[in-house]
């Protein structure tokens, strides 16, 4: 069960208070994990993405068949990114007024303690200060995006149970690294053309897993935050060119 702590999502053990969507709540009740319910929000349910997904997945297969990987990938991005828009945050207006004493300006303000950002702007005498990403956007419905990610986690856990927990060496958002026994048990769910089914991305007899998003699979090394073209030194550190953003530099002081 997920809990957000210091803007990071963790999955603790023991007793704690969190928010659960339908899938995890039912799973927790069935397993006897839910000890107390403090608040409940109820919604009318509907299959809101059915037509959207059917259309773009059909287009993705069509482009793949026509040997058009670029358009096929675009369809994948569109399908994967829609749900997140329902959990999007927007800026919050802190101040609005008239200021004819200064010239037109636009500047970024970063709180030294919280690192929260806001934009101070004076344009044609109208002054505004807006906090960035502070509240839900007008068309946001966090319950939708939360349900999508929760059902995805539950499906991933179901696959781990099918493969056998001891046969799974690693899992990420939408993938598993399993041994041969795990692969054999999951083989009945393999079909690269069926939505929600599995496909083999890579196979290797040499895997080194160092931590979350930090592993070497065959000759391919992946470390979150470090590009593939980075050069590794003898000490184990990596060197690569970085083009810092203005916000990043201001936060460093």
Secondary structure, 3 states (H helix, E strand, C coil): CCEEECCEEECCCCCCCCCCCHHHHHHHHHHCCCCCCCCCCCCCCCCCCHHHHHHHHHHHHHHHHCCCHHHHHHHHHHHHHHHHHCCCEEEEEEEEEECCCCCCEEEEEECCCCCCEEEEEEECCEEEEEEEEEEECCCCCHHHHHHHHHHHHHHHHHHHHHHCHHHEEEEECCEEEECHHHHHHHHHHECCCCCCCECCCCCCCCEEEEECCEEEECCEEEECCECCCCEECCCCCEECCCCCCHHHHHHHC
